[in-house]
């Protein structure tokens, strides 16, 4: 039997296990269930013993004259598109759901490879870059967790924009210490993993105030990419370390109105192949006749007409997280083809993503059907197969993992048993008196959670104050949490360490 192997990353010899295909969006009317080899790709009996790799296979019925396998390549972008586009809306305003999402959804691309007919129309989408302390408060100017669920259901992403939004790179007085960076990253990732719709830490980070000094700490918290205005990278073929400095266009009204050009920052000759274009704003104005929304309409219409469904259909529009996840998964995947069978394997640690694979050299009379949960397009001796997600989108808890042991009104809370307290969150809505939180240990001794400096908080409306132990000191084992009531405090949460 003739076997052709293509490797996008030299991983050395690894053994494989089966991973069932996951349900996903589908369009083709003809489909079959992918079968799995009963032994390794080379027939070795031990090739299913590893617990660290995922395997996906798809079969077709080759024509009698198809005696040699076709060539295979994993496409650089989903659907074999030529470039990627996204919009990042910073700080998590509720207008992301009510204005930005429906506006972008008016413009479309398809899931077909460029130049091929029959693709399903898909809307433009973006990412809500949230400041976690502002999510789920009584201040309706910011997104709620329910609105984030709605956005994810509509194809948007939830992006990490820090917990407190501290630090900048131009003022030495505001330069964060290593402990400050780690505190921001731990708590934003931990709360997103616990409360966000996907129950996952994000792999993409939006630098607060463009502070690229976060970069050395991102990998420690599972983050593979980050974006800012004046970033150095737009190419998805760059070294993965370059993804920590992705560029984006600032379309805030104060900047954009001064420039005036609706296509400001967009490449005049069109985006380069395998590049990522990120447009960013803090808000899209709701008034349809406002100069801001007219510029957005002209910009999006131009992009869609030239590169979307109504034009060359060369763009893939997706949240930044999805674009980076695909790029990293494609780099770590291996594709192997035999006559009548395609097999893809990749580490289970790879980001969850679908992959698009192109086969060349098929007989025109070979019989192909779309894989379950995937897509199939053909042209002559070529075929494009888009898989379902090849790695399970399992939850990615914080490290150390946390669990919510109390959520409710402000009061003294006696726990059912002693817990290692990681943090207390208080929902503030107004001007509060100096705060007091005491942790009562199992022996009855009391320890204050707050320093005198922490106890004094500025007046804020709709903000989850967070007072933690871990990242700064060991968790405190307590049987009771005592909180002084205050009219400006609406609710509280108690977070404890969970067993790993």
Secondary structure, DSSP 8 states (H G I E B T S, - for coil): ---EEEESS---S---------------S-EE-----SS-TTS-TTTT--SSEEEEEEE-B--TT--S--EEEE-SSGGG-SEEEEEEEETTBTHIIIIIHHHHTTSEEESS-TT-S---EEE---EEEE-GGGTTSS-TTB--HHHHHHHHHTT-EEEE--SS----SS-GGG---HHHHHHHHHHHHHHHHHHSTT-B--SEEE-GGG-GGGGGGSGGGT--EEEEET-SB-BTTS-GGGGGGEEEEE--HHHHHHH--TTTTS-TT---TTBEEEEEES---S-TTSHHHHHHHHHHHHHHHHHSTTTT--EEE--HHHHHHHHHHHHH-EEEEETTEEEEEEETTS-----EEEEES--TT-B--EETTSEEEEETTEEEEE-S-SS----B--SS-EEEEEEESSS-EEEEEEEEEEEEEEEEEE------EEEE-TTS-EEESS-HHHH----EEEEEEEEESTTTS--EEEEEEEE---TTEEEEEEEEE---
